[in-house]
Amino acid sequence: MSDAQYPEWSDATAYEGGEKVSYRGTAYQALWWTKGDQPGASMEWKPVEDNEPVAAPVPVSSIGGGQPASVINGYLCSWENISLTDAANQGYDCISLAFGSIEGTYIGLFGGASSIFLDEDSLKQDIRNAKLRGVKQILLSVGGEHNTYNPAGASASDVARSVVDYLQRMGFTGIDFDLEVAGDGQYLDDLCAEIKVQAPGLIITAAPQINQAEHGSDLFFVSTRHERLYDIAIQNGRFDYLFAQNYNNSWPELDGYGQADVEFMSRCFASLKKSIPANTLLSIGLPASARAAGPTNVFHNASDDIYTRIQDQYRMISEDPQSGGAMVWSINQDEEEDYRFVKSLTL
């Protein structure tokens, strides 16, 4: 295709997935965010063929203000021996790498490296390979049980600048906040707002736990116990997805069902949806197996048809325009079960 209609590629310009450029007489399209990667010499670009209908690589729905559509999101523990590409090959189209670390303005992998990601170059390559296998989103998840989220008094704008630089340099498509501590909700909102200002193409997600004041009342999001750290950012529409952790809390109850009951999933979705903006997608998260969570989850004392029943609940939820798909902790435990969780889902 003639390159005359496209701007000349520059190694100083950042390009979003789907953008087209001209380079040495050929037109190219970016497959994902890229900066400094030369067209024709890197996998970030593909030539634009004559009469080829070209679309951005990430499917976009008509719901949620143009946000990415339903996904099967799995959390992948960086300290174990499964790569992003391995997870992509099994059908995960959204992968949250757990855990990244925010320490002041330092952003990186928790612990600096792992047995599979020995350095930044190996992680970058794995991210690229996973995208080539159809993964829509690759997120850096911060927080978790040991709390890898510690801005340490740094300004929200400075932390956001470091987050954006790291995510874009490595090839991540967004950041996930899996916060399990009490904290400053206004700061979290400010940080999310700054990330969106500095890099509108990145997505921001959260993985809150859920709780309830009294049985039968509406559910609400918490970071731990009754700590409503996420509330301000949720109400201000900062999150593209909320991956609600529907496990480990024996207290919530709707219509006589709790987190150990599969039937709670759709009721949980309907209750939580009342408290979020229309442009936020909601996913109900489950453990991959009984071993992947505490005693309160759908796999304890489960019937033989548990995966079919889970699939039925997700299909019911998927009819709602705010459904974000499915979420599982973790891909590592799903691998131990021969990936039965992800194989059972058809969303």
C-alpha positions as CSV (number, residue, x, y, z in Angstrom):
1,M,0.0,0.0,0.0
2,S,1.2,3.5,-0.7
3,D,2.7,5.2,2.3
4,A,1.9,8.7,1.3
5,Q,-1.2,9.0,3.5
6,Y,0.6,8.2,6.7
7,P,3.1,10.3,8.8
8,E,6.8,9.4,8.7
9,W,7.9,7.1,11.6
10,S,9.9,8.7,14.3
11,D,12.0,6.9,16.9
12,A,11.1,9.7,19.4
13,T,7.3,9.2,19.0
14,A,5.1,6.8,21.0
15,Y,2.5,4.9,18.9
16,E,-0.6,3.2,20.2
17,G,-1.7,-0.2,18.7
18,G,-3.5,0.4,15.4
19,E,-1.7,3.6,14.4
20,K,-0.1,3.6,10.9
21,V,3.2,5.2,9.7
22,S,5.4,5.4,6.7
23,Y,8.9,4.1,6.8
24,R,11.3,3.8,3.8
25,G,8.5,3.7,1.3
26,T,6.3,1.1,3.1
27,A,3.2,1.6,5.3
28,Y,3.2,-0.1,8.7
29,Q,0.6,-0.6,11.5
30,A,1.6,-0.8,15.2
31,L,0.4,-4.0,16.8
32,W,0.5,-2.5,20.3
33,W,2.1,0.4,22.1
34,T,5.7,1.0,20.8
35,K,8.4,3.6,20.9
36,G,11.8,3.4,19.2
37,D,11.1,0.0,17.6
38,Q,12.0,0.3,13.9
39,P,9.2,-0.8,11.5
40,G,10.4,-3.8,9.4
41,A,12.9,-4.8,12.0
42,S,10.7,-5.5,15.0
43,M,7.6,-7.5,15.8
44,E,5.8,-4.4,17.0
45,W,4.9,-3.5,13.4
46,K,3.3,-5.2,10.5
47,P,3.2,-4.0,6.8
48,V,-0.2,-2.7,5.7
49,E,-1.3,-4.7,2.7
50,D,-3.3,-3.4,-0.3
51,N,-7.1,-3.4,0.4
52,E,-6.5,-4.9,3.8
53,P,-9.1,-3.8,6.4
54,V,-6.9,-2.9,9.4
55,A,-8.2,-2.7,12.9
56,A,-6.6,-2.1,16.3
57,P,-5.4,-5.4,17.7
58,V,-7.5,-5.2,20.8
59,P,-11.2,-5.9,20.2
60,V,-13.4,-3.1,21.5
61,S,-17.0,-3.4,22.5
62,S,-19.7,-0.8,22.0
63,I,-20.2,-0.8,25.7
64,G,-18.3,0.8,28.6
65,G,-17.3,3.9,26.6
66,G,-15.2,1.9,24.2
67,Q,-13.4,-0.2,26.8
68,P,-12.1,-3.7,26.0
69,A,-14.8,-6.4,25.9
70,S,-15.2,-9.4,28.1
71,V,-12.0,-11.3,29.0
72,I,-10.9,-14.4,30.9
73,N,-8.5,-12.8,33.3
74,G,-6.0,-15.0,35.2
75,Y,-3.5,-13.9,37.8
76,L,-0.1,-15.4,37.1
77,C,2.4,-15.7,39.9
78,S,5.8,-14.3,38.7
79,W,7.8,-16.5,41.0
80,E,6.6,-19.8,39.5
81,N,7.5,-21.6,36.2
82,I,4.7,-20.6,33.9
83,S,5.2,-17.9,31.3
84,L,2.7,-15.4,29.9
85,T,2.9,-17.2,26.6
86,D,2.1,-20.5,28.3
87,A,-1.0,-19.0,29.7
88,A,-2.0,-17.4,26.4
89,N,-1.7,-20.9,24.7
90,Q,-4.3,-22.2,27.2
91,G,-6.9,-19.6,26.4
92,Y,-6.4,-16.7,28.8
93,D,-6.8,-13.5,26.9
94,C,-6.1,-11.2,29.9
95,I,-3.2,-11.9,32.2
96,S,-2.4,-10.0,35.4
97,L,1.2,-10.6,36.4
98,A,1.4,-10.8,40.2
99,F,3.2,-9.1,41.5
100,G,4.7,-5.8,40.4
101,S,6.0,-3.4,43.0
102,I,5.5,0.3,43.7
103,E,8.0,1.6,46.2
104,G,7.9,5.3,46.1
105,T,8.7,6.1,42.4
106,Y,10.4,2.7,41.8
107,I,8.4,0.4,39.7
108,G,9.4,-3.2,38.8
109,L,8.8,-6.9,39.5
110,F,8.4,-7.8,43.1
111,G,11.8,-9.3,44.1
112,G,13.3,-7.9,40.9
113,A,13.2,-11.1,38.9
114,S,12.0,-14.6,38.9
115,S,12.9,-18.1,37.8
116,I,11.2,-17.5,34.4
117,F,11.8,-13.7,34.0
118,L,15.5,-13.5,34.6
119,D,15.7,-9.9,33.4
120,E,13.7,-7.2,31.7
121,D,14.5,-8.4,28.2
122,S,13.1,-11.9,28.9
123,L,9.9,-10.3,30.3
124,K,9.6,-8.0,27.3
125,Q,9.9,-10.9,24.9
126,D,7.4,-13.0,26.7
127,I,4.9,-10.1,26.7
128,R,5.4,-9.7,22.9
129,N,4.9,-13.5,22.4
130,A,1.8,-13.6,24.5
131,K,0.3,-10.7,22.5
132,L,1.1,-12.5,19.2
133,R,-1.0,-15.4,20.6
134,G,-4.0,-13.2,21.0
135,V,-3.9,-11.9,24.5
136,K,-5.9,-8.7,24.7
137,Q,-4.5,-7.3,28.0
138,I,-1.3,-7.9,30.0
139,L,-1.5,-6.1,33.3
140,L,1.0,-5.5,36.1
141,S,-0.8,-6.3,39.4
142,V,0.4,-4.6,42.6
143,G,-0.6,-5.2,46.2
144,G,-1.5,-8.7,47.2
145,E,-1.1,-10.5,50.6
146,H,2.4,-9.1,51.2
147,N,1.5,-5.6,49.9
148,T,3.8,-4.5,47.1
149,Y,2.0,-1.1,46.9
150,N,3.8,1.6,48.9
151,P,4.0,5.1,47.3
152,A,5.9,6.2,50.5
153,G,4.8,9.8,50.3
154,A,5.7,10.4,46.7
155,S,3.4,12.6,44.7
156,A,0.7,10.9,42.7
157,S,2.0,12.6,39.5
158,D,5.5,11.4,40.1
159,V,4.4,7.8,40.8
160,A,2.1,7.9,37.8
161,R,5.0,9.0,35.6
162,S,7.1,6.1,36.8
163,V,4.2,3.6,36.4
164,V,3.5,4.8,32.8
165,D,7.2,4.7,31.8
166,Y,7.6,1.2,33.1
167,L,4.4,-0.2,31.7
168,Q,5.0,1.3,28.2
169,R,8.7,0.3,28.2
170,M,7.9,-3.3,29.0
171,G,4.8,-3.6,26.8
172,F,2.1,-4.0,29.6
173,T,-1.3,-2.6,28.6
174,G,-2.3,-1.5,32.0
175,I,-2.1,-1.8,35.8
176,D,-4.1,-3.7,38.3
177,F,-4.6,-2.7,42.0
178,D,-5.0,-5.8,44.2
179,L,-4.9,-3.9,47.4
180,E,-5.5,-5.8,50.7
181,V,-4.6,-3.1,53.2
182,A,-6.2,0.0,54.7
183,G,-5.0,3.2,52.9
184,D,-5.6,6.6,51.5
185,G,-8.5,6.4,49.0
186,Q,-8.1,9.9,47.8
187,Y,-4.4,9.2,46.9
188,L,-5.4,6.1,45.0
189,D,-8.0,8.2,43.1
190,D,-5.4,10.9,42.3
191,L,-2.9,8.3,41.2
192,C,-5.4,6.6,38.8
193,A,-6.4,10.0,37.4
194,E,-2.8,11.0,36.8
195,I,-2.1,7.7,35.0
196,K,-5.1,8.3,32.7
197,V,-3.9,11.9,31.9
198,Q,-0.4,10.8,31.1
199,A,-1.3,7.6,29.2
200,P,-5.0,7.4,28.1
201,G,-4.3,4.2,26.2
202,L,-3.4,2.2,29.4
203,I,-6.2,0.5,31.3
204,I,-6.6,0.5,35.0
205,T,-8.2,-2.3,36.9
206,A,-8.8,-3.3,40.5
207,A,-9.3,-6.6,42.4
208,P,-11.3,-5.7,45.5
209,Q,-12.7,-8.1,48.0
210,I,-16.4,-7.9,48.9
211,N,-18.3,-7.5,52.1
212,Q,-21.8,-6.8,53.5
213,A,-23.2,-4.9,56.5
214,E,-25.9,-7.4,57.2
215,H,-27.3,-10.5,55.4
216,G,-29.5,-9.7,52.5
217,S,-28.2,-6.1,52.1
218,D,-26.3,-4.8,49.2
219,L,-22.7,-5.8,48.8
220,F,-19.8,-3.4,48.8
221,F,-16.1,-3.4,47.8
222,V,-13.3,-3.4,50.4
223,S,-9.6,-3.8,50.4
224,T,-9.7,-5.7,53.6
225,R,-12.5,-6.3,56.2
226,H,-14.6,-3.1,56.1
227,E,-11.9,-0.8,54.6
228,R,-13.4,1.0,51.6
229,L,-10.2,2.1,50.1
230,Y,-11.5,1.8,46.5
231,D,-14.7,3.8,46.9
232,I,-13.6,7.3,45.6
233,A,-11.8,5.9,42.6
234,I,-14.7,3.6,41.8
235,Q,-17.3,6.4,42.0
236,N,-15.1,8.7,39.8
237,G,-14.9,6.0,37.1
238,R,-11.2,5.4,37.3
239,F,-11.3,1.6,36.8
240,D,-12.0,0.0,33.4
241,Y,-12.5,-3.4,35.1
242,L,-13.3,-4.5,38.7
243,F,-12.3,-8.1,39.3
244,A,-14.3,-8.9,42.5
245,Q,-12.8,-11.6,44.7
246,N,-15.7,-13.8,45.4
247,Y,-14.0,-16.1,47.9
248,N,-12.5,-16.1,51.5
249,N,-15.4,-14.3,53.2
250,S,-18.1,-16.4,54.9
251,W,-20.2,-13.5,56.0
252,P,-22.0,-12.1,52.8
253,E,-25.3,-13.8,52.0
254,L,-27.9,-13.1,49.4
255,D,-31.1,-15.2,49.1
256,G,-29.6,-17.8,51.4
257,Y,-26.5,-18.2,49.3
258,G,-22.9,-17.3,50.2
259,Q,-19.5,-17.4,48.6
260,A,-19.3,-21.2,48.9
261,D,-22.3,-21.5,46.6
262,V,-22.1,-21.2,42.8
263,E,-25.5,-19.6,42.8
264,F,-24.1,-16.6,44.7
265,M,-22.1,-15.5,41.6
266,S,-24.9,-14.0,39.6
267,R,-26.5,-12.5,42.7
268,C,-23.2,-11.0,43.7
269,F,-22.8,-9.4,40.2
270,A,-26.3,-7.9,40.4
271,S,-25.8,-6.4,43.8
272,L,-22.3,-5.0,43.1
273,K,-23.4,-3.5,39.8
274,K,-25.7,-1.1,41.6
275,S,-22.7,0.7,43.1
276,I,-20.5,1.2,40.0
277,P,-20.6,3.7,37.1
278,A,-22.1,2.5,33.8
279,N,-18.7,2.7,32.1
280,T,-17.0,0.2,34.5
281,L,-17.0,-3.5,33.6
282,L,-17.4,-6.0,36.4
283,S,-16.1,-9.6,36.7
284,I,-16.8,-12.0,39.4
285,G,-13.6,-13.8,40.4
286,L,-13.1,-17.4,41.7
287,P,-10.2,-19.5,42.8
288,A,-9.0,-22.1,40.3
289,S,-9.4,-24.9,42.8
290,A,-10.1,-25.6,46.5
291,R,-6.4,-25.2,47.2
292,A,-6.2,-21.8,45.6
293,A,-8.1,-20.0,48.4
294,G,-9.4,-20.3,51.9
295,P,-12.2,-22.6,53.0
296,T,-15.0,-20.3,51.8
297,N,-15.1,-20.9,48.0
298,V,-17.2,-22.8,45.5
299,F,-14.7,-25.8,45.2
300,H,-15.0,-27.0,48.8
301,N,-17.3,-30.0,48.9
302,A,-18.2,-29.3,45.2
303,S,-20.3,-31.6,43.0
304,D,-18.8,-33.4,40.0
305,D,-20.4,-30.9,37.7
306,I,-18.9,-27.8,39.4
307,Y,-17.2,-26.5,36.2
308,T,-20.4,-26.7,34.2
309,R,-22.3,-24.9,36.9
310,I,-19.7,-22.2,37.0
311,Q,-19.9,-21.8,33.3
312,D,-23.7,-21.5,33.5
313,Q,-23.3,-18.7,36.0
314,Y,-20.8,-16.8,33.8
315,R,-23.0,-17.2,30.8
316,M,-26.0,-15.8,32.7
317,I,-23.8,-12.8,33.8
318,S,-22.4,-12.3,30.3
319,E,-25.8,-11.2,29.1
320,D,-25.4,-8.0,31.1
321,P,-23.7,-5.2,29.1
322,Q,-21.4,-4.4,32.1
323,S,-20.1,-8.0,32.3
324,G,-16.3,-7.9,32.1
325,G,-16.0,-11.7,31.8
326,A,-14.3,-14.1,34.2
327,M,-11.5,-13.9,36.7
328,V,-9.4,-16.6,38.4
329,W,-6.7,-16.8,41.0
330,S,-4.5,-18.2,39.8
331,I,-3.3,-19.5,36.5
332,N,-0.6,-21.5,38.4
333,Q,-3.2,-23.4,40.3
334,D,-5.3,-23.9,37.2
335,E,-2.3,-25.5,35.6
336,E,-2.2,-28.0,38.4
337,E,-5.7,-29.0,37.5
338,D,-4.8,-29.3,33.8
339,Y,-6.3,-25.9,33.1
340,R,-9.9,-27.1,33.7
341,F,-11.1,-23.7,34.8
342,V,-10.1,-21.8,31.6
343,K,-11.0,-24.8,29.3
344,S,-14.5,-24.8,30.8
345,L,-15.3,-21.2,29.9
346,T,-16.9,-20.1,26.7
347,L,-17.8,-16.4,27.1
